[in-house]
Amino acid sequence: MSRTIKCVMLGEEAEGLDYAPYPGELGQRIYDNVSKEAWQRWLAHQTMLINEYRLTPIEPDARKFLETEMEKFFFEGGSAAPKEFVPPSD
C-alpha cells in the first residue's frame, strides 16, 4: 500500500517515496514532503548537474554541492541549470 503526501514541489497530494532516499535530516524531510514524481525530476536534474559540471559524486566536495542543490531544488525555490546548459531538442 502506497503512502500519500502533500508534495512540496507539485503542490498537491501525490504518491510518497517508499523510504528516505538520502541519509540524515534532509533525507527525512524529502521522505515526508517529496513525491515519487518529484524525486524522479530531481534525479534527472542531478544527472544534468553531474554531467555539466563534470562532477565525480564520490568526491566530498561534489557530494556537498549536490546536497546543497538538492535542498534548493525541493525547499528553496529550485536549483538552476548552469548558464551554459542547452537542453536537448526532441
TIRO-2110 file (N, C-alpha, C; in Angstrom, 1 decimal):
// TIRO-2110
0.8, -1.2, 0.0, N, 1, A
0.0, 0.0, 0.0, CA, 1, A
0.9, 1.2, 0.0, C, 1, A
0.7, 2.1, -0.9, N, 2, A
1.5, 3.3, -1.0, CA, 2, A
1.0, 4.4, -0.1, C, 2, A
1.9, 5.3, 0.3, N, 3, A
1.5, 6.4, 1.1, CA, 3, A
1.3, 7.7, 0.3, C, 3, A
0.5, 8.5, 0.7, N, 4, A
0.2, 9.8, 0.0, CA, 4, A
0.7, 10.9, 0.9, C, 4, A
1.3, 11.9, 0.2, N, 5, A
1.9, 13.1, 0.9, CA, 5, A
1.5, 14.3, 0.1, C, 5, A
1.5, 15.4, 0.8, N, 6, A
1.4, 16.7, 0.1, CA, 6, A
2.8, 17.1, -0.4, C, 6, A
3.0, 17.0, -1.7, N, 7, A
4.3, 17.2, -2.3, CA, 7, A
4.6, 18.7, -2.4, C, 7, A
5.8, 19.1, -1.8, N, 8, A
6.2, 20.5, -1.8, CA, 8, A
6.5, 21.0, -3.2, C, 8, A
6.8, 20.1, -4.1, N, 9, A
7.2, 20.5, -5.5, CA, 9, A
5.9, 20.6, -6.4, C, 9, A
5.1, 19.6, -6.3, N, 10, A
3.9, 19.6, -7.1, CA, 10, A
2.7, 20.4, -6.5, C, 10, A
2.8, 20.6, -5.2, N, 11, A
1.7, 21.4, -4.6, CA, 11, A
0.4, 20.7, -4.5, C, 11, A
0.4, 19.4, -4.5, N, 12, A
-0.8, 18.6, -4.4, CA, 12, A
-0.5, 17.2, -3.8, C, 12, A
-1.5, 16.5, -3.5, N, 13, A
-1.4, 15.1, -2.9, CA, 13, A
-0.8, 14.2, -4.0, C, 13, A
0.2, 13.4, -3.6, N, 14, A
0.8, 12.5, -4.6, CA, 14, A
1.4, 11.3, -3.9, C, 14, A
1.8, 10.3, -4.6, N, 15, A
2.3, 9.1, -4.0, CA, 15, A
3.7, 9.4, -3.4, C, 15, A
3.9, 9.1, -2.1, N, 16, A
5.1, 9.4, -1.5, CA, 16, A
6.2, 8.3, -1.7, C, 16, A
7.4, 8.6, -1.4, N, 17, A
8.5, 7.7, -1.5, CA, 17, A
8.4, 6.5, -0.6, C, 17, A
9.0, 5.4, -0.9, N, 18, A
8.9, 4.2, -0.1, CA, 18, A
9.8, 4.2, 1.1, C, 18, A
10.9, 5.0, 1.0, N, 19, A
11.9, 5.1, 2.0, CA, 19, A
12.7, 6.4, 1.8, C, 19, A
13.4, 6.8, 2.9, N, 20, A
14.2, 8.1, 2.8, CA, 20, A
15.3, 7.8, 1.8, C, 20, A
15.4, 8.6, 0.7, N, 21, A
16.4, 8.4, -0.3, CA, 21, A
17.7, 9.0, 0.0, C, 21, A
17.9, 9.6, 1.1, N, 22, A
19.1, 10.3, 1.5, CA, 22, A
19.3, 10.2, 3.0, C, 22, A
20.5, 10.1, 3.5, N, 23, A
20.6, 10.0, 5.0, CA, 23, A
20.3, 11.3, 5.7, C, 23, A
20.1, 11.2, 7.0, N, 24, A
20.0, 12.3, 7.9, CA, 24, A
18.7, 13.1, 7.8, C, 24, A
18.7, 14.3, 8.3, N, 25, A
17.6, 15.2, 8.4, CA, 25, A
17.0, 15.5, 7.0, C, 25, A
17.9, 15.8, 6.1, N, 26, A
17.5, 16.2, 4.7, CA, 26, A
16.7, 15.0, 4.1, C, 26, A
17.2, 13.8, 4.3, N, 27, A
16.5, 12.6, 3.8, CA, 27, A
15.2, 12.4, 4.4, C, 27, A
15.0, 12.7, 5.7, N, 28, A
13.7, 12.6, 6.3, CA, 28, A
12.8, 13.7, 5.8, C, 28, A
13.3, 14.9, 5.6, N, 29, A
12.4, 16.0, 5.0, CA, 29, A
11.9, 15.6, 3.6, C, 29, A
12.8, 15.0, 2.8, N, 30, A
12.4, 14.6, 1.5, CA, 30, A
11.4, 13.5, 1.6, C, 30, A
11.6, 12.5, 2.4, N, 31, A
10.7, 11.4, 2.6, CA, 31, A
9.3, 11.9, 3.0, C, 31, A
9.2, 12.9, 3.9, N, 32, A
8.0, 13.4, 4.4, CA, 32, A
7.3, 14.4, 3.4, C, 32, A
8.0, 15.0, 2.5, N, 33, A
7.4, 16.1, 1.7, CA, 33, A
7.6, 16.0, 0.2, C, 33, A
8.2, 15.0, -0.3, N, 34, A
8.5, 14.9, -1.7, CA, 34, A
7.9, 13.6, -2.3, C, 34, A
7.2, 13.8, -3.4, N, 35, A
6.6, 12.6, -4.1, CA, 35, A
7.6, 11.9, -5.0, C, 35, A
7.1, 10.7, -5.4, N, 36, A
8.0, 9.9, -6.3, CA, 36, A
8.2, 10.6, -7.6, C, 36, A
7.2, 11.3, -8.1, N, 37, A
7.4, 12.0, -9.3, CA, 37, A
8.4, 13.2, -9.2, C, 37, A
8.3, 13.9, -8.1, N, 38, A
9.3, 15.0, -7.9, CA, 38, A
10.7, 14.4, -7.7, C, 38, A
10.8, 13.3, -7.0, N, 39, A
12.1, 12.7, -6.8, CA, 39, A
12.7, 12.3, -8.2, C, 39, A
11.9, 11.8, -9.1, N, 40, A
12.4, 11.5, -10.4, CA, 40, A
12.9, 12.7, -11.1, C, 40, A
12.2, 13.8, -10.9, N, 41, A
12.6, 15.1, -11.5, CA, 41, A
14.0, 15.5, -11.0, C, 41, A
14.2, 15.3, -9.7, N, 42, A
15.5, 15.6, -9.1, CA, 42, A
16.5, 14.7, -9.7, C, 42, A
16.3, 13.5, -9.8, N, 43, A
17.3, 12.6, -10.4, CA, 43, A
17.8, 13.0, -11.8, C, 43, A
16.8, 13.5, -12.6, N, 44, A
17.2, 14.0, -13.9, CA, 44, A
18.0, 15.2, -13.8, C, 44, A
17.6, 16.1, -12.9, N, 45, A
18.3, 17.4, -12.7, CA, 45, A
19.7, 17.1, -12.2, C, 45, A
19.8, 16.2, -11.2, N, 46, A
21.1, 15.8, -10.6, CA, 46, A
22.0, 15.2, -11.7, C, 46, A
21.5, 14.4, -12.6, N, 47, A
22.3, 13.9, -13.7, CA, 47, A
22.8, 15.0, -14.6, C, 47, A
22.0, 16.0, -14.9, N, 48, A
22.4, 17.1, -15.7, CA, 48, A
23.5, 17.9, -15.0, C, 48, A
23.4, 18.1, -13.7, N, 49, A
24.4, 18.8, -12.9, CA, 49, A
25.7, 18.0, -12.9, C, 49, A
25.7, 16.7, -12.7, N, 50, A
26.9, 15.9, -12.7, CA, 50, A
27.6, 16.0, -14.1, C, 50, A
26.8, 15.9, -15.1, N, 51, A
27.4, 15.9, -16.5, CA, 51, A
27.9, 17.3, -16.8, C, 51, A
27.1, 18.4, -16.6, N, 52, A
27.5, 19.7, -17.0, CA, 52, A
28.7, 20.2, -16.2, C, 52, A
28.8, 19.9, -14.9, N, 53, A
29.9, 20.3, -14.1, CA, 53, A
31.0, 19.3, -14.0, C, 53, A
30.8, 18.2, -14.7, N, 54, A
31.8, 17.1, -14.7, CA, 54, A
32.2, 16.7, -13.3, C, 54, A
31.1, 16.4, -12.5, N, 55, A
31.4, 16.0, -11.1, CA, 55, A
31.6, 14.5, -10.9, C, 55, A
32.4, 14.2, -9.9, N, 56, A
32.6, 12.8, -9.5, CA, 56, A
31.9, 12.7, -8.2, C, 56, A
30.7, 12.0, -8.2, N, 57, A
29.9, 12.0, -7.0, CA, 57, A
30.6, 11.4, -5.7, C, 57, A
31.6, 10.6, -5.9, N, 58, A
32.3, 10.1, -4.8, CA, 58, A
33.2, 11.1, -4.0, C, 58, A
33.5, 12.2, -4.7, N, 59, A
34.3, 13.2, -4.0, CA, 59, A
33.5, 14.0, -3.1, C, 59, A
34.1, 14.3, -1.9, N, 60, A
33.3, 15.0, -0.8, CA, 60, A
32.8, 16.4, -1.3, C, 60, A
33.6, 17.1, -2.0, N, 61, A
33.1, 18.5, -2.5, CA, 61, A
31.9, 18.3, -3.5, C, 61, A
32.0, 17.4, -4.3, N, 62, A
30.9, 17.1, -5.3, CA, 62, A
29.6, 16.7, -4.5, C, 62, A
29.8, 15.8, -3.6, N, 63, A
28.6, 15.4, -2.8, CA, 63, A
28.0, 16.5, -2.0, C, 63, A
28.8, 17.4, -1.4, N, 64, A
28.3, 18.6, -0.7, CA, 64, A
27.6, 19.5, -1.7, C, 64, A
28.1, 19.7, -2.8, N, 65, A
27.5, 20.6, -3.8, CA, 65, A
26.1, 20.0, -4.2, C, 65, A
26.1, 18.7, -4.5, N, 66, A
24.8, 18.1, -4.9, CA, 66, A
23.8, 18.1, -3.7, C, 66, A
24.2, 17.9, -2.5, N, 67, A
23.3, 18.0, -1.4, CA, 67, A
22.7, 19.4, -1.3, C, 67, A
23.6, 20.4, -1.4, N, 68, A
23.1, 21.8, -1.4, CA, 68, A
22.1, 22.1, -2.5, C, 68, A
22.4, 21.6, -3.7, N, 69, A
21.5, 21.8, -4.8, CA, 69, A
20.2, 21.0, -4.6, C, 69, A
20.2, 19.8, -4.0, N, 70, A
19.0, 19.1, -3.7, CA, 70, A
18.1, 19.8, -2.7, C, 70, A
18.7, 20.4, -1.7, N, 71, A
17.9, 21.2, -0.8, CA, 71, A
17.3, 22.4, -1.5, C, 71, A
18.0, 23.1, -2.4, N, 72, A
17.5, 24.2, -3.1, CA, 72, A
16.4, 23.7, -4.0, C, 72, A
16.6, 22.6, -4.7, N, 73, A
15.6, 22.1, -5.7, CA, 73, A
14.2, 21.9, -5.0, C, 73, A
14.2, 21.3, -3.8, N, 74, A
13.0, 20.9, -3.2, CA, 74, A
12.4, 22.0, -2.2, C, 74, A
13.3, 22.7, -1.5, N, 75, A
12.8, 23.5, -0.4, CA, 75, A
13.2, 25.0, -0.5, C, 75, A
13.9, 25.4, -1.5, N, 76, A
14.3, 26.8, -1.6, CA, 76, A
14.0, 27.4, -3.0, C, 76, A
13.0, 27.0, -3.6, N, 77, A
12.6, 27.6, -4.9, CA, 77, A
13.3, 27.1, -6.2, C, 77, A
14.1, 26.0, -6.1, N, 78, A
14.7, 25.4, -7.2, CA, 78, A
16.2, 25.5, -7.4, C, 78, A
16.7, 24.7, -8.1, N, 79, A
18.2, 24.6, -8.4, CA, 79, A
18.3, 24.9, -9.9, C, 79, A
19.1, 25.9, -10.2, N, 80, A
19.2, 26.4, -11.6, CA, 80, A
20.2, 25.5, -12.4, C, 80, A
20.0, 25.4, -13.6, N, 81, A
20.9, 24.8, -14.5, CA, 81, A
22.1, 25.7, -14.8, C, 81, A
23.3, 25.2, -15.1, N, 82, A
24.4, 26.1, -15.5, CA, 82, A
24.0, 27.0, -16.6, C, 82, A
24.5, 28.2, -16.6, N, 83, A
24.1, 29.2, -17.7, CA, 83, A
24.4, 28.7, -19.1, C, 83, A
25.4, 27.8, -19.2, N, 84, A
25.9, 27.3, -20.5, CA, 84, A
25.0, 26.1, -21.0, C, 84, A
24.2, 25.6, -20.1, N, 85, A
23.4, 24.4, -20.4, CA, 85, A
22.4, 24.7, -21.5, C, 85, A
22.4, 23.8, -22.5, N, 86, A
21.4, 23.8, -23.6, CA, 86, A
20.6, 22.5, -23.5, C, 86, A
19.3, 22.6, -23.2, N, 87, A
18.6, 21.3, -23.1, CA, 87, A
18.5, 20.6, -24.5, C, 87, A
18.5, 19.3, -24.5, N, 88, A
18.5, 18.6, -25.7, CA, 88, A
17.1, 18.8, -26.5, C, 88, A
17.2, 18.9, -27.8, N, 89, A
16.0, 19.1, -28.5, CA, 89, A
15.4, 17.8, -29.0, C, 89, A
14.1, 17.6, -28.9, N, 90, A
13.5, 16.4, -29.3, CA, 90, A
13.2, 16.3, -30.8, C, 90, A
END
